[in-house]
Amino acid sequence: MGTTLGIIEGFYGPVWNWQERQQLVRALAPHGYGFYLYAPKADAFLRRRWQEPHPPEIVSELAEFGRFCRKQGLRFGIGLSPFEIFNNFDDDARSALAVKLEQLDRIGIDELAILFDDMHSDTPGLAETQVEIMHWIRERTQARILSICPSYYSDDPVLDRVFGERPPGYLETLGRLLHHDIQVFWTGEEVCSREISPGHLKRVNEQLGRKPVLWDNYPVNDGDRMSQHLHLRGFTGRPAANGAYISGHGINPALQPTLTRIPAITLADSYRQGSEYQYGHAFFSAAKEVLGRELAEQLHSDLLVLQDAGLGRISEEKRQSLLRTYDAYDHPAATEILRWLVGEYKVTDEMVQTQ
C-alpha cells in the first residue's frame, strides 16, 4: 500500500482499557495499520505530572501492550508531553527527563514522540530550544524512531489565538535545524482538517525539508462540541496521491473504540483504491465487517442523526427511540452508542484545560 497507517491515541477525555486497545489493533492490523502511539491526554504521567514515574502496574501493562502490538506487526510508541519544558530547560528538567527516558526504554518502545502541542510558550527562540531538547533526547533514547509534534502543528490561526502568536519562520527554523532522521507531525491546514491535499503537503515538505507524518484529527470527537457527535462516516478529502508527500498517516481515533474501526478501515481503502474510492460505499463495507449486516444497516440509516444532528439536536422522543433500537443489539458498538446517548462520552472544556 505504500503509506504506513497508524493509530495515535491522543485525545482528551475518558480513556480506553487495555482490552479495547488490543481489539482495535487486532481489527486494523489486517488493513495495513503499522504503528500505535500511546499518548492519551488523560495519562497525567505523560503530561502534567511527567516528572513522576508511571506506577509499576501501568509500566507492565504498557510493556505487555507493546509486545502485543509487535506480534500483530505494528511498532509501538509512546507520546511524551513534557509540559512546557521548553520554557525552562535547565539541569533539573534535564535530570527529570533522563529518568523518564530510562523508564520508557525499560517499557520497550520502538518509537518515542515528544509532543509540544497545546502548551503556552514564553521562550524566545522557541524552535531553536525545541530542537536542542530533541537532539538532547536523541542522544539518550533507545527508541529507533524519534518524532516531534511542533507547538504550531497546523496553519490554523486558532493555535495563535489560544497559545500566542507563532514566531516568524517557526516551521522553517525547526525543519532546518532538526536532525534529518527526526519525524515531524502535522495536522494540515486546520487542526481538524476538512481536506488535506498534495499541494498543501508539498509546501509543508519544502518548509520542513522532510515529509511530515500526518496526525489526522478525524475521526476524533473529543472536546465540548465534537463529543456531541459520533464520527462514523468514511474518510473524505484524503486523496491517495498524498502518499508521495508524507512519511506516515496516523489517525487520532474517536472516543468509541469499536465504532472508530469503521472510518479507520475506510482510510486504508482510500489509499488502496485511489481514484476508485467511494466514501459512502467504503463506509457500508467497513460497517458490515465491524458490525455485521443488520447493525450496519441500522447505523447507516441513523447516520444523519448520530453524526450530523448530534446530542444537542436530538429530541427526547428520538433519543428514547434510539435507546430502544440499539438496546436490542448485543454488540460492543451498540453499547458505545447507548453510552453516548446517555452522555457518558461528554468531554467538557474543563477536561481539555486540565488534562
VOTI-183612 format. One record per residue (C-alpha): residue in three letters; x, y, z. Coordinates in steps of 0.05 Angstrom, whole numbers. Layout:
N
(pt ALA (X Y Z))
...
END
This chain:
355
(pt MET (0 0 0))
(pt GLY (60 46 9))
(pt THR (36 94 63))
(pt THR (44 68 135))
(pt LEU (-21 80 173))
(pt GLY (-24 85 248))
(pt ILE (-67 98 308))
(pt ILE (-49 158 352))
(pt GLU (-86 153 417))
(pt GLY (-80 227 430))
(pt PHE (-149 251 452))
(pt TYR (-176 287 513))
(pt GLY (-229 255 557))
(pt PRO (-245 185 580))
(pt VAL (-191 132 569))
(pt TRP (-195 63 539))
(pt ASN (-178 -1 574))
(pt TRP (-124 -49 550))
(pt GLN (-174 -98 521))
(pt GLU (-205 -43 478))
(pt ARG (-136 -23 453))
(pt GLN (-118 -95 435))
(pt GLN (-184 -106 398))
(pt LEU (-173 -43 357))
(pt VAL (-102 -65 338))
(pt ARG (-126 -135 321))
(pt ALA (-181 -106 276))
(pt LEU (-137 -56 240))
(pt ALA (-72 -96 231))
(pt PRO (-100 -135 171))
(pt HIS (-116 -68 137))
(pt GLY (-44 -46 137))
(pt TYR (-41 -6 201))
(pt GLY (32 -6 221))
(pt PHE (41 35 285))
(pt TYR (6 52 351))
(pt LEU (25 114 391))
(pt TYR (0 114 463))
(pt ALA (-10 187 483))
(pt PRO (-78 198 516))
(pt LYS (-82 268 545))
(pt ALA (-113 238 609))
(pt ASP (-49 200 625))
(pt ALA (-21 252 672))
(pt PHE (47 216 677))
(pt LEU (59 233 604))
(pt ARG (36 305 610))
(pt ARG (24 349 672))
(pt ARG (58 301 720))
(pt TRP (110 276 670))
(pt GLN (166 284 721))
(pt GLU (135 229 764))
(pt PRO (145 156 744))
(pt HIS (87 115 718))
(pt PRO (60 68 773))
(pt PRO (91 -3 765))
(pt GLU (26 -36 744))
(pt ILE (18 13 686))
(pt VAL (91 2 666))
(pt SER (79 -72 660))
(pt GLU (13 -62 623))
(pt LEU (48 -16 573))
(pt ALA (104 -65 563))
(pt GLU (54 -121 552))
(pt PHE (14 -79 502))
(pt GLY (79 -62 465))
(pt ARG (94 -136 457))
(pt PHE (23 -148 433))
(pt CYS (29 -93 380))
(pt ARG (94 -122 354))
(pt LYS (63 -191 350))
(pt GLN (8 -161 307))
(pt GLY (61 -128 262))
(pt LEU (55 -57 289))
(pt ARG (110 -16 320))
(pt PHE (93 12 389))
(pt GLY (108 82 411))
(pt ILE (93 129 469))
(pt GLY (79 203 463))
(pt LEU (111 244 520))
(pt SER (88 315 531))
(pt PRO (139 344 580))
(pt PHE (94 401 599))
(pt GLU (123 469 579))
(pt ILE (194 443 588))
(pt PHE (218 489 533))
(pt ASN (204 549 579))
(pt ASN (259 526 626))
(pt PHE (304 470 600))
(pt ASP (351 473 660))
(pt ASP (391 420 698))
(pt ASP (330 398 738))
(pt ALA (288 390 676))
(pt ARG (345 351 643))
(pt SER (354 302 700))
(pt ALA (279 291 706))
(pt LEU (276 278 631))
(pt ALA (335 230 634))
(pt VAL (299 189 687))
(pt LYS (235 189 646))
(pt LEU (272 166 583))
(pt GLU (303 108 622))
(pt GLN (234 86 645))
(pt LEU (207 89 574))
(pt ASP (267 49 549))
(pt ARG (251 -4 602))
(pt ILE (179 -9 576))
(pt GLY (209 -24 508))
(pt ILE (185 25 455))
(pt ASP (200 27 381))
(pt GLU (182 100 375))
(pt LEU (185 160 421))
(pt ALA (144 221 404))
(pt ILE (156 286 440))
(pt LEU (93 326 437))
(pt PHE (97 402 445))
(pt ASP (25 414 426))
(pt ASP (-27 453 466))
(pt MET (21 488 513))
(pt HIS (38 562 524))
(pt SER (107 586 505))
(pt ASP (142 646 534))
(pt THR (211 629 509))
(pt PRO (247 668 455))
(pt GLY (276 624 401))
(pt LEU (222 571 411))
(pt ALA (242 529 350))
(pt GLU (316 531 370))
(pt THR (301 510 441))
(pt GLN (256 453 418))
(pt VAL (310 428 371))
(pt GLU (360 430 428))
(pt ILE (313 387 471))
(pt MET (301 338 413))
(pt HIS (375 330 400))
(pt TRP (389 320 474))
(pt ILE (335 265 475))
(pt ARG (362 234 411))
(pt GLU (429 222 446))
(pt ARG (394 186 503))
(pt THR (335 145 479))
(pt GLN (338 74 454))
(pt ALA (275 83 411))
(pt ARG (294 74 338))
(pt ILE (244 126 314))
(pt LEU (240 196 344))
(pt SER (184 245 327))
(pt ILE (164 315 347))
(pt CYS (96 348 348))
(pt PRO (112 422 340))
(pt SER (76 475 381))
(pt TYR (48 501 316))
(pt TYR (28 437 282))
(pt SER (-21 467 232))
(pt ASP (-32 531 193))
(pt ASP (-95 541 234))
(pt PRO (-98 611 265))
(pt VAL (-135 582 325))
(pt LEU (-67 559 352))
(pt ASP (-41 631 351))
(pt ARG (-105 655 384))
(pt VAL (-102 604 441))
(pt PHE (-27 595 451))
(pt GLY (2 661 428))
(pt GLU (28 686 362))
(pt ARG (74 636 326))
(pt PRO (146 660 319))
(pt PRO (163 683 248))
(pt GLY (194 626 208))
(pt TYR (179 576 264))
(pt LEU (168 516 218))
(pt GLU (226 532 171))
(pt THR (274 541 230))
(pt LEU (251 476 261))
(pt GLY (260 440 194))
(pt ARG (328 470 180))
(pt LEU (359 455 248))
(pt LEU (326 389 266))
(pt HIS (366 326 251))
(pt HIS (341 296 186))
(pt ASP (321 229 218))
(pt ILE (271 261 267))
(pt GLN (199 258 243))
(pt VAL (152 317 247))
(pt PHE (77 312 258))
(pt TRP (29 358 221))
(pt THR (-47 362 221))
(pt GLY (-58 400 156))
(pt GLU (-87 468 141))
(pt GLU (-132 464 203))
(pt VAL (-127 428 270))
(pt CYS (-185 385 245))
(pt SER (-174 390 170))
(pt ARG (-233 381 124))
(pt GLU (-185 365 68))
(pt ILE (-111 351 62))
(pt SER (-84 359 -9))
(pt PRO (-19 341 -45))
(pt GLY (-9 416 -60))
(pt HIS (-11 433 14))
(pt LEU (34 376 34))
(pt LYS (84 394 -20))
(pt ARG (90 463 11))
(pt VAL (99 434 81))
(pt ASN (153 387 54))
(pt GLU (191 448 30))
(pt GLN (184 485 96))
(pt LEU (206 425 138))
(pt GLY (257 397 90))
(pt ARG (226 328 100))
(pt LYS (160 291 91))
(pt PRO (115 302 152))
(pt VAL (76 247 188))
(pt LEU (2 265 183))
(pt TRP (-32 270 250))
(pt ASP (-103 266 225))
(pt ASN (-156 293 273))
(pt TYR (-212 251 244))
(pt PRO (-250 212 270))
(pt VAL (-231 241 338))
(pt ASN (-291 271 374))
(pt ASP (-264 300 439))
(pt GLY (-279 370 463))
(pt ASP (-344 401 485))
(pt ARG (-372 409 415))
(pt MET (-346 347 379))
(pt SER (-363 297 434))
(pt GLN (-436 313 419))
(pt HIS (-427 277 352))
(pt LEU (-407 207 332))
(pt HIS (-356 207 275))
(pt LEU (-373 147 234))
(pt ARG (-371 165 160))
(pt GLY (-315 143 114))
(pt PHE (-255 188 104))
(pt THR (-261 243 52))
(pt GLY (-212 295 28))
(pt ARG (-151 250 37))
(pt PRO (-131 231 -35))
(pt ALA (-84 172 -44))
(pt ALA (-37 220 -81))
(pt ASN (-18 248 -12))
(pt GLY (23 186 -2))
(pt ALA (80 215 -42))
(pt TYR (88 273 6))
(pt ILE (82 241 75))
(pt SER (123 191 114))
(pt GLY (63 162 151))
(pt HIS (-11 176 166))
(pt GLY (-35 169 237))
(pt ILE (-107 178 258))
(pt ASN (-130 205 325))
(pt PRO (-188 158 338))
(pt ALA (-258 171 363))
(pt LEU (-273 162 437))
(pt GLN (-312 100 418))
(pt PRO (-261 45 406))
(pt THR (-305 -3 367))
(pt LEU (-341 49 324))
(pt THR (-274 82 306))
(pt ARG (-255 20 267))
(pt ILE (-306 37 213))
(pt PRO (-274 103 189))
(pt ALA (-204 74 203))
(pt ILE (-217 17 153))
(pt THR (-242 67 101))
(pt LEU (-176 105 103))
(pt ALA (-139 42 84))
(pt ASP (-189 32 28))
(pt SER (-178 102 3))
(pt TYR (-103 91 -4))
(pt ARG (-113 23 -35))
(pt GLN (-167 43 -84))
(pt GLY (-141 111 -104))
(pt SER (-187 147 -152))
(pt GLU (-236 88 -149))
(pt TYR (-251 102 -75))
(pt GLN (-323 120 -56))
(pt TYR (-331 142 16))
(pt GLY (-404 121 24))
(pt HIS (-392 53 -5))
(pt ALA (-329 45 37))
(pt PHE (-368 63 100))
(pt PHE (-420 10 88))
(pt SER (-370 -44 72))
(pt ALA (-328 -27 134))
(pt ALA (-391 -24 177))
(pt LYS (-412 -94 154))
(pt GLU (-343 -120 172))
(pt VAL (-344 -89 241))
(pt LEU (-417 -96 259))
(pt GLY (-449 -149 216))
(pt ARG (-501 -132 162))
(pt GLU (-562 -119 206))
(pt LEU (-529 -70 254))
(pt ALA (-491 -38 196))
(pt GLU (-557 -24 161))
(pt GLN (-586 6 224))
(pt LEU (-525 51 234))
(pt HIS (-528 72 161))
(pt SER (-600 94 168))
(pt ASP (-583 134 232))
(pt LEU (-520 169 205))
(pt LEU (-554 236 197))
(pt VAL (-578 237 269))
(pt LEU (-515 207 302))
(pt GLN (-462 244 262))
(pt ASP (-495 308 237))
(pt ALA (-551 327 286))
(pt GLY (-514 304 349))
(pt LEU (-538 300 420))
(pt GLY (-556 374 426))
(pt ARG (-606 369 370))
(pt ILE (-639 302 382))
(pt SER (-709 309 413))
(pt GLU (-721 269 477))
(pt GLU (-771 227 440))
(pt LYS (-719 210 386))
(pt ARG (-666 196 438))
(pt GLN (-712 146 474))
(pt SER (-728 112 408))
(pt LEU (-653 106 392))
(pt LEU (-640 77 461))
(pt ARG (-693 24 449))
(pt THR (-666 9 379))
(pt TYR (-593 -2 400))
(pt ASP (-610 -36 465))
(pt ALA (-636 -93 422))
(pt TYR (-566 -109 396))
(pt ASP (-515 -149 434))
(pt HIS (-452 -116 406))
(pt PRO (-398 -71 436))
(pt ALA (-412 -18 383))
(pt ALA (-486 -16 403))
(pt THR (-463 -8 476))
(pt GLU (-419 51 455))
(pt ILE (-479 84 421))
(pt LEU (-522 74 483))
(pt ARG (-467 103 528))
(pt TRP (-461 163 481))
(pt LEU (-536 174 481))
(pt VAL (-537 179 557))
(pt GLY (-478 228 558))
(pt GLU (-422 182 582))
(pt TYR (-374 206 528))
(pt LYS (-383 280 540))
(pt VAL (-317 317 542))
(pt THR (-321 384 578))
(pt ASP (-278 447 567))
(pt GLU (-253 436 638))
(pt MET (-225 367 619))
(pt VAL (-190 397 560))
(pt GLN (-159 452 602))
(pt THR (-136 407 659))
(pt GLN (-112 343 625))
END
